[in-house]
Amino acid sequence: MSGSEKTKKKKKMENGEEKKTDIENSVNTFLELKFLELVKMTVDQAVKVLFVSPEFKKGLGEAMATFQKQQKEAFDIELDKMKTKIDKLEKMVREQAEVVKQLGLDLKTGKVGDSEDVAEKKERLRSVVMLNVPELNSHFELEKNKCDLISVNLIIQYLNIGVQPMAVYRLGRQRQDGRPRLLKVVMPNSMSQRELLNRAPKLKTFNTNGHPPVYVRKSMSREELVEFRAMRAQQKPNGIMVNTRGSNSTDMQVDDDNSNINVTQKN
């Protein structure tokens, strides 16, 4: 056999092996596709069977119930937090409303009413008001105030109070009928004010030379005065006498009396 024939024979054999390899590859690819298709069909059938099975439905229902329960618990927690915040805000609003009320602010009109200043409140808490203390008939206000100071010092001395007043001044305008105005006495502190009120009943024996006795009451705000006068107007027609703590008389008078006496200490 010549060399050329051997070469041709070798090429034929190589071509045959290549064809055989291609066939085998094609067969393997076909088998793989069939296998994958078979697997897919098997999985689909298994899933369909699983979805309709009672066990799957039961498990799915339990899982959904657990999920919903967890979501509800989380929602309830957030709701409680919101309620707590709302309660705090409502409390703040109430507190602010109380502050506004104390300041006398009218929210409807936006106007500030007759509110009590902080300094005025501090003075009121250490002050008393005396009634029936005669007022000097003079054109000089300083002379009137000196006379009022002497009268107040006599009363404080009679009650054995160990401090002197910080200020003494009349309330309101001068009366045309000659009756004395209310006399406000500012004590150094609230303790001395309470001490004066507690000892005020002793003024029942204070010598006024037959004239009406001197009355002492605590200093009141406008609201307290309105309330007191309303209560007194309701009770007095029924024979009920209003008693105010610290007054030296059972019948507590608010208006001025027509006394023109000089306050004198009993000998």
C-alpha positions in Angstrom: 0.0 0.0 0.0 1.4 3.3 -1.0 1.9 6.3 1.3 -1.0 8.3 -0.3 -3.4 5.5 0.3 -2.4 5.3 3.9 -3.0 9.0 4.3 -6.4 8.8 2.7 -7.4 5.9 4.9 -6.2 7.8 8.0 -8.3 10.8 7.1 -11.4 8.6 6.6 -10.9 7.1 10.0 -10.6 10.6 11.6 -13.7 11.8 9.8 -15.6 8.8 11.1 -14.5 9.4 14.7 -15.6 13.0 14.4 -19.0 12.0 13.2 -19.3 9.5 16.0 -18.4 12.2 18.5 -21.0 14.6 17.1 -23.7 12.0 17.3 -22.8 11.2 20.9 -22.9 14.9 21.8 -26.3 15.2 20.2 -27.6 12.2 22.0 -26.3 13.5 25.3 -27.8 16.9 24.8 -31.1 15.4 23.9 -31.0 13.2 27.0 -30.2 16.2 29.2 -33.1 18.1 27.8 -35.5 15.2 28.3 -34.2 14.8 31.8 -34.7 18.5 32.6 -38.2 18.4 31.1 -38.9 15.3 33.2 -37.7 16.9 36.3 -39.8 20.0 35.6 -42.9 18.0 35.1 -42.2 16.0 38.2 -41.7 19.2 40.3 -44.9 20.8 38.8 -46.9 17.7 39.7 -45.4 17.6 43.2 -46.2 21.3 43.7 -49.8 20.8 42.5 -50.2 17.9 44.8 -48.7 19.9 47.7 -51.0 22.9 47.2 -54.1 20.7 47.4 -52.9 18.6 50.3 -54.5 19.2 53.8 -51.1 19.4 55.4 -49.9 22.2 53.2 -53.2 24.1 53.7 -52.9 23.7 57.4 -49.3 24.8 57.5 -49.9 27.7 55.3 -52.9 28.8 57.5 -50.8 28.6 60.6 -48.0 30.5 59.0 -50.4 33.3 57.9 -52.0 33.4 61.4 -48.6 33.7 63.0 -47.6 36.5 60.6 -50.9 38.3 61.2 -50.5 38.0 65.0 -46.9 39.4 64.8 -48.1 42.3 62.7 -51.0 43.0 65.1 -48.7 42.9 68.1 -46.3 45.3 66.4 -49.2 47.6 65.4 -50.6 47.5 69.0 -47.1 48.5 70.3 -46.9 51.5 68.0 -50.5 52.4 68.8 -49.7 52.4 72.5 -46.7 54.7 71.8 -48.9 57.1 69.9 -51.5 57.1 72.7 -48.8 57.9 75.2 -47.5 60.8 73.1 -51.1 62.0 72.6 -51.7 61.9 76.4 -48.5 63.9 77.0 -49.6 66.5 74.4 -53.1 66.7 75.9 -51.5 67.2 79.4 -49.3 70.0 78.0 -52.3 71.6 76.4 -54.2 71.6 79.6 -51.2 73.0 81.5 -50.8 75.8 78.9 -54.6 76.5 79.0 -54.3 76.8 82.8 -51.4 79.2 82.4 -53.4 81.2 79.9 -56.4 81.3 82.2 -54.2 82.5 85.1 -52.9 85.3 82.9 -56.4 86.3 82.0 -56.0 85.8 78.3 -59.3 85.7 76.4 -58.6 83.2 73.5 -61.7 84.3 71.6 -60.9 88.0 71.4 -57.2 87.7 71.8 -57.2 90.4 74.4 -55.5 90.2 77.8 -57.9 90.8 80.7 -57.2 92.3 84.1 -54.7 89.7 85.1 -52.8 89.8 88.4 -49.1 90.6 88.1 -46.6 88.3 89.8 -45.4 91.1 92.0 -49.0 92.0 92.9 -49.7 88.4 93.9 -46.6 88.2 96.0 -47.6 91.4 97.8 -51.2 90.2 98.3 -50.0 87.0 100.0 -48.3 89.1 102.6 -50.9 91.8 103.0 -54.1 92.4 105.0 -56.9 94.9 104.6 -58.2 96.9 107.6 -61.7 98.3 107.7 -63.1 101.1 109.9 -59.7 102.7 110.4 -60.5 106.4 110.3 -59.0 108.6 107.6 -57.5 112.0 108.3 -59.4 114.9 106.8 -56.5 116.7 105.1 -55.5 118.0 101.7 -52.0 116.6 102.2 -51.6 113.0 101.2 -48.4 112.6 103.2 -50.1 113.7 106.4 -52.9 111.2 105.8 -50.4 108.4 105.3 -48.5 109.3 108.5 -51.7 109.2 110.4 -52.6 105.8 108.9 -49.2 104.5 109.8 -49.6 105.6 113.4 -53.0 103.9 113.6 -51.7 100.7 112.1 -48.7 100.6 114.5 -51.1 101.0 117.4 -53.1 98.0 116.2 -49.9 95.9 115.6 -48.7 96.9 119.0 -52.0 95.8 120.6 -51.8 92.5 118.9 -48.1 92.1 120.0 -46.8 91.6 116.5 -43.0 91.8 116.4 -42.5 93.4 113.0 -43.5 96.7 111.4 -45.4 97.0 108.1 -43.5 97.5 104.9 -46.2 99.7 103.4 -49.6 101.3 104.4 -51.9 102.9 101.8 -55.6 103.5 101.1 -57.5 101.7 98.4 -59.7 103.5 95.9 -60.6 107.1 95.5 -61.4 109.6 98.2 -65.0 109.3 99.3 -67.3 112.3 99.2 -69.4 111.1 102.1 -66.4 111.2 104.5 -66.3 107.5 105.2 -62.8 106.0 105.4 -61.5 104.0 102.6 -60.1 100.5 103.0 -56.6 100.4 104.4 -54.1 97.9 103.0 -51.2 96.9 105.1 -48.2 95.1 103.5 -46.3 93.0 106.0 -42.6 91.9 105.6 -43.5 88.3 104.7 -46.4 85.9 104.6 -45.6 84.5 108.0 -46.2 87.9 109.7 -49.3 88.3 107.7 -50.7 85.0 109.0 -49.7 85.9 112.5 -51.6 89.1 112.2 -54.7 87.4 110.9 -54.5 84.7 113.6 -54.4 87.4 116.3 -57.0 89.7 114.7 -59.9 88.3 116.9 -58.2 90.1 119.9 -59.3 93.4 118.3 -62.8 92.7 119.6 -61.5 94.2 122.9 -59.6 97.0 121.2 -60.9 100.3 122.5 -62.6 102.4 119.8 -64.4 104.7 122.2 -67.8 103.2 121.5 -67.5 103.3 117.7 -67.6 100.2 115.4 -64.6 97.9 115.8 -61.7 97.6 113.4 -61.9 94.6 111.1 -59.0 92.8 109.6 -59.1 90.4 106.7 -56.7 88.9 104.3 -56.0 90.7 101.0 -58.2 89.2 98.3 -57.9 89.1 94.5 -60.8 90.4 92.4 -62.1 86.9 91.8 -62.0 86.1 95.5 -63.8 89.3 96.3 -66.5 88.6 93.8 -67.0 85.1 95.1 -67.0 86.3 98.7 -69.6 89.0 98.1 -71.8 86.6 96.1 -71.7 84.0 98.9 -72.3 86.7 101.5 -75.3 88.0 99.5 -76.8 84.6 99.4 -76.3 83.7 103.0 -77.0 86.9 104.9 -80.7 87.1 104.0 -81.2 83.7 105.6 -79.6 84.9 108.8 -76.3 83.1 108.2 -73.2 85.2 109.1 -70.2 84.7 106.9 -66.9 84.1 108.7 -63.6 84.7 107.0 -60.5 83.2 108.5 -58.5 85.8 110.2 -61.3 88.3 110.6 -61.9 89.7 114.1 -65.7 89.7 113.7 -68.3 87.1 112.9 -69.9 89.3 110.3 -67.2 90.0 107.8 -67.7 93.4 106.1 -66.3 94.2 102.7 -67.5 97.8 102.2 -66.3 100.8 104.2 -68.1 101.8 107.4 -69.2 105.3 108.2 -66.8 105.6 111.1 -64.7 108.8 111.7 -63.2 107.7 114.9 -59.5 107.8 115.8 -57.9 104.5 116.6 -56.8 104.5 120.2 -55.2 101.8 122.3 -57.2 100.5 125.2 -55.7 101.6 128.6 
